[in-house]
Amino acid sequence: MIFNRLRFAVCLLLFLGLTLGGYCCTNLIVGKKASADGSVMCTYNCDGFGFAGNMRFSAPGNHPQGELIAIHGWGPVHEGQYVSQVPYTYGVIGFINDHQVSIVETTFDGRLELQNKDGLLDYFSLISLALQRSASAREAIEVMDKLVQEYGYNSTGESFAICDKEEAWIMEMMGKGPDEKGAVWVAMKVPDDCICAYANLSRIRQFPLKDKNNCLYSKDVISFARKKGLFNGKDADFSFRDTYCPIDFENVRYGDARVWSFFRHHTDPAEMDKYLPYINGQFDKCDHLPMWIKPDKPVSVRDLIQDMRDHYEGTPLDMSADMSAGPWASPYRNQPINFKASDGTTLFRERPIGCQQSGMTMVCQMRSWLPDELGGIIYFNLDDANMVAYVPVFCGSTCVPDPFRRENNNIREFSEQSAFWMNNFVANMIYPRYSAMIGDLRDAQKELEDYYAKDLDSVAQVAMTMTRADRIAFLTTKSSDYASQMMTRWQKLAKLLIVKHNDQIMQPSENGVVVPGRRSYPTYSQPFIDAIQNQTGDRYRPQQVIERRQR
């Protein structure tokens, strides 16, 4: 059963939520009229230190009456508890099913007193059950509501991107506390011509109470808030975010700043920079971002992949542009998100979309004009989005490519068959000397992703000539071949990096191979050099320079 397979992954996801203190995961969403080809898209960086991601698979099939599914949730508290199975379940690979329904998430915590630890279903279990039982995004919302009302919900505040080949929805959910079993929630359809995003902060404020085509919500989402003393205004003024997840500097800067940066990529940056007071915690001047925006041009899969690698480059929050980026202009920070200077001053680091602690990353694409098994693609890999190549896996695949299988991705044991460990092997060579070495990874990334993009067109043409059964077998093989190509290229990249950059110099290379030529010596970033000068004074100035200055 799928939940036996998920038990290990769920426990790891619990760990990642605790280690980051709630600032995990990012989801980006693109409506079908906002995309370059008419597809609906959503993304997921599943972030957290200390866990190796993997891809899971659940085969479609019929089930006998009375079959039960064991629920393990976040640990042993729910041992021996079950959910009733449905007569038929859809196939699921990763976070997309064989009807091109995808569901991804990010946690916003919100009012922790409303968590019900005795509820049976956590958000990860809820996603898995809904993917098996839903042929559309709207049906998934209905399924999720029925499940939490019947079995209880034990997670904190959660945002879900729920998408199919026609529509994209954002759904936000909050438990009812230890005395009530269900959950309150609201779901809004992302306009087809817009893009949306969220990252560890509730984003739905007021919502249309009578527009059932574009907004759905639990019947007691407002009355429950009144009962708990959280709201006493008019129904039309009710804000889900302000009631269930009040903002502060931390959840805005560490969460909504990621949304701001994503929007900034796809509209006039000057327009988005009007929201900098909000990002800086000046809520008296501005207290929210737009829920969604119309992009200035259609968004492609490749655009969205690049968005997943963002570290605020080119913005006032750019993580590579000051002395804290170190000698090699690194967009990564190793210290905790909050730390103290020697005089006791509390400092913080930025929390971008791309980060080293990702366990897995994906872009889900749903294409309505193609058969489901061909139309749905999950571009997937394990570890840091900035440091991997996104591998296409078709939603009709009947097995997980070997490099992504759970048994090949053990957090405690390196394996050359593990995508997680091969990606980490390369990334951890580059992290300490980022600006000197990242170009070699970019070459490998582009080579693979260019190949995949070109080959996918040919695959679609060939697949459309086949019977459904032959097409599924063909696409399953293709998905595995793509993953194998990635692993081979990353092994080549790892060998290049150690030879080309040995002893912190740089040898010339072509097509991923070191070639004869003159060695070069990468230089430190200018902000870091300037910081050295400011801190050390005359220590590293040649004597003649000091003498000239004194004269």
Summary of the structure (lengths in Angstrom):
residues: 551
radius of gyration: 24.4
end to end distance: 82.2
largest distance: 95.1
contacts: 1864
relative contact order: 0.11
helix: 39%
strand: 19%
